[in-house]
């Protein structure tokens, strides 16, 4: 069973569109896109690299290490060398805080 956890606030995005947070030993990348805030695992599913450091275009992030691309909204892998998606987390905003739904 999962739970909603406050991991950031809207003000964290004043200077940048991406923020990395940690919960229970896992790094989660929060992306502010034009239609909302999304959360995915920060680590590329192909090789160890931070997706938060990748180039973002529209709703796609490109891994800075080998160029694998992922849909920020769903975590789906879009091209090789990645062959598996990254975890995507539900996000909600309440009172200026960003809540992410995580597993217990």
C-alpha positions in Angstrom: 0.0 0.0 0.0 1.2 3.5 -0.7 0.9 6.9 0.7 1.1 10.6 -0.2 4.3 12.3 1.0 5.2 16.0 0.8 8.6 16.1 -1.0 8.9 19.6 -2.3 7.1 22.9 -2.6 6.1 25.0 -5.6 8.7 27.6 -4.7 11.4 25.1 -5.3 10.8 25.6 -9.0 11.3 29.4 -9.1 14.8 29.2 -10.5 14.8 25.8 -12.3 12.3 23.4 -14.0 13.8 20.2 -12.3 14.3 19.2 -8.7 15.7 15.9 -7.3 14.3 14.7 -4.0 15.1 11.5 -2.1 12.6 9.3 -0.4 13.4 6.0 1.4 16.8 5.8 -0.4 15.4 6.4 -3.9 16.1 9.5 -5.9 13.0 11.0 -7.6 13.2 13.7 -10.3 10.4 16.3 -10.2 9.9 18.1 -13.5 7.8 21.2 -13.9 6.3 21.2 -17.4 3.8 23.6 -18.9 0.8 21.4 -17.9 2.0 20.4 -14.4 4.5 18.7 -12.2 5.6 15.1 -12.9 7.7 12.7 -10.9 9.8 9.8 -12.3 12.8 7.8 -11.0 15.9 9.9 -11.4 18.1 7.0 -12.6 18.0 6.0 -16.3 16.9 2.3 -16.7 19.7 1.7 -19.1 22.7 2.9 -17.2 23.5 4.8 -14.1 22.8 8.4 -15.0 20.7 11.2 -13.5 17.7 12.0 -15.7 17.3 15.3 -13.9 20.6 16.3 -15.6 19.2 15.4 -19.1 17.9 17.7 -21.8 14.2 18.3 -21.6 12.1 19.0 -24.7 8.3 19.2 -24.3 7.4 16.2 -22.2 10.6 14.1 -23.0 13.8 13.9 -21.1 17.0 12.6 -22.8 19.5 10.7 -20.6 22.8 12.7 -20.6 24.9 9.5 -20.7 23.7 7.5 -23.7 20.8 9.4 -25.2 17.9 7.1 -24.1 14.6 9.1 -24.0 11.7 8.9 -21.6 8.2 10.4 -21.5 8.3 12.5 -18.3 4.5 12.1 -17.9 4.5 8.2 -17.9 8.1 7.0 -17.5 7.8 5.1 -20.8 11.1 4.5 -22.6 10.9 6.0 -26.1 14.1 4.7 -27.8 17.2 2.6 -27.4 19.4 2.0 -25.6 16.7 1.9 -22.9 14.4 -1.1 -23.1 12.5 -0.7 -19.9 10.5 2.3 -18.5 11.4 4.2 -15.3 8.9 4.4 -12.5 6.4 7.2 -12.7 4.7 8.6 -9.6 1.4 10.3 -9.2 1.7 13.9 -8.1 -0.7 16.4 -6.5 -0.4 20.0 -5.3 -2.0 21.1 -2.1 -1.4 24.4 -0.3 1.8 25.1 -2.3 3.3 21.7 -1.4 4.1 18.9 -3.9 2.9 15.5 -2.8 4.2 12.3 -4.5 2.4 8.9 -4.1 5.0 6.4 -3.0 5.0 2.7 -2.0 5.4 1.9 1.7 
